[in-house]
Amino acid sequence: MGRGRVADLSGAHPSIERTVSLLERDGQAASAVTLARSFRTTVDDLWDAVTNGERIPKWFLPISGELRLGGRYQLEGNAGGEITACEPHAHFAVTWEFGGDVSWVEVRVADEGAGRARLALTHTAHLSEHWDEYGPGATGVGWEMGLLGLAIHLAEPDEPMPDEAAFATSPEGKAFITGSSEAWGHAAVAAGTDPAAAHAAARRTTVFYTGEPADAD
């Protein structure tokens, strides 16, 4: 990722909206992590970027399968699942099946006017030891980096996808991840999590993504 493309990424993107909800799903305790951001594009272009099998690899991961309602998809080296809902140019939902676990992702797009469109993504999962250790950041930071890739693709569609591993270890990437982790810690506190536990989980999330040891308390 060129320096010019990350010049404004000294921390988590300021326009990201983050919320955390604790709820029930299929009779079990669950969490819903929601993030939303605005893009300088049209709804049609944004929808195409997140549903077109030829464009998804340009900002996220290679994908295969039948990208239609009722079809199954597979992200290379990552999750697969079923497309359970689809309202073109507005909303889709999928199961997110990875490592023997199933969670659920919903995406909504909407016109904001003035040449902008908004995407909101909600990832719902049953509570687990992973949640206790990392909180919403493990999911939130990953998706936030995905939306960063999407923003770059929408602005520069002919450019190759940035190398995620290189970005995560760069000064700009570490600042982005740290800012995002801390912001998800604040979102967890707003949802009712004990502040000390929330911020400790945020620090562990930062370490997970950057590979650097946590600062001493």
N, C-alpha and C positions, 0 to 999 in steps of 0.2 A: 504494500500500500504506500503510495507516494506521500511525501510529507505534506504536499499541498492538499491532499485529500483528507488529511486528518488534522489540519491546522487548528480547527475549532473544537477539537475533542480533548480538551484539557481535563474533562471529567465526564460524567454521564450526561447524555444529551438533555439539555434543559427543557425541551418541549415534550419529553416523555411523561405521560400520566401513568401513575402506578397505584394499583389498589390490591389489597389482599382481603379475602373473605374466608371465614371458616363456616362450613356447612355440612350437610349430609349428602352422600351420593350412594344410591343403592343400599340404604340403611347403614352405611358406614361413615365415620367422621372423615371429612375431606377438606381440602383447601382449594381455593380458586385464585390464581394469580392472573391479574389483568394488566396489560399495558397497551397504551394507545399513543399514536403520534401522527402528525400531519405531514403530508408530502406535497411538494410543488409539482402536481401532475393532475390528470383527470381520473375520475372513477374508472372509466373504461381501461385506461392504461394500468392503473393500480391493480384492478381485478385481473387483468391479463398477466401481469407480472407474478402474481401469487397463485395462479391456477394453470398457467401454460407450461406444459412439461418441457418445452424448449427453453423457457426463460428461468424457471426455478433454479437450475444448476448454475446460472450466471450470478446468483446472489446467495444461494443457500447450499444445497447438496444435489448431486445427481439423483434423479427420481425415475422410477419405472412403474408400470401397472396401467390400470384403466382409470383415468382421471375423470370419472363421471359418477353421478349418484349411484350408490350401490357397488361401485367398483372398489378394488383394493389397490393401494399404492405401497411402494417400498422406497425409502430413502437409503442411499448407499451407505452402509456402515452404521445405520442409525435405526430409527423407528419405521414401522410399517403400520398398516391398519386399513379400516374401511371408511369410505366417504359416506356418512350417514345423513347428511343434509346438504342441499345446494339450492340457493336462490340466486341465479346469475346476477352479477354486478352488485350484490348486496351481502350475501352471507353464505358460508359453508362450515360444516362441522365434520370432524374425523375422529376415529379412535386412534390413540397413540400407543402402540404396542411395542414394548422394548424390554429385553431382559426378563421376560416372563410376567411383566406387569402391564396393566392396561390403564391408561388415563385418557383424557378427552380434551380436544382442542377445538375452539370455535373462533372463526375470523369474520369480522364485519367490516365492510367498507362503506363510506358515505361521502357525498359531495359537500365540501365546505364553502364553495363559492370562491371567487377571486382566484381561480386557477389552482385550487388546492383540494386534496382529497384526504380523508382520514381513515386509518386502519386501527381497529381495536382487536386484540387477540386475548383470549382467555384460555388458560390451561388449568384444568381441574384434575386433581389426583387425590387418592386416599392418603390419609396421614400415615407416616411411616418413620422409621429410625432416620432415614435420609432427611426427612423434613425437620426432625428434632435437631439434627447436626448442622444443617445448612440453611434452614428456613426458606423463604420464598426466593432468595437470591439465586440459588442453584438453577431454578427454572427461569427466573426473571432476567438474570444477567445473560444467559444463553440466548433467550429470545431478543433481548435488547441488542446484542451483537448481530443477530440475524436481521433486525430491522435497520441497523447501520449499513449492512451489506445491501439491503433493499434500497435504501436511500441513495447509495453510491450508484447502484445499477440504474435507478430511475433517472439520475442526473447525467450519467455517462454510460448509456446502454451498450456501447461498443467496446468499452474497456474490459479487460479480464477481471475476474473476481479476485479481490485481495486475498493474500494468504493469511488465514485466521491465526495459525500458530505464530507466524512472524509478528502479526499485529499484537497478539496477547503478550509477547515478551518485549515489545518496543516501549519506550517511555510513554508515548501517546496512548498505547493500548493499556498499559498498566494503570495510567491515570483514569482512563475510561472505565475499566473494570472496577477499580477501587471506588470511584464515584458512584457507579451503578450499584455495587454491593451495599454501600452505605445508605443509598436511597431506598433500597429494598428493606434494609434494617429499619428505617424510619416508617416505611409502609407497614411492616409487621407490628411495630409498636402501636400505630394508629388502629390496627385491627385487634388490639388487646393483648399482644404478646408482652411478657415481662421485658422491660428495656434492656437489662443486662444480658438476658438470654438472646434477645434479638440482635444485639450488636456483636455478641460473641459469634453467633452464627454468621453474621455478615463478614466478620474477619476471616472465618474459616472458608467462606465462599471466595473471598479475594485470593487466599492462598491456593485454593483448588484451581482457579483459572490462571493465575500468574506463575504458580510454581515456586513462589518465594516464601520464606518462613514468615510467620506472623511477628509483628513487633511485640516486644514484651509489654505487659500491662504496667 
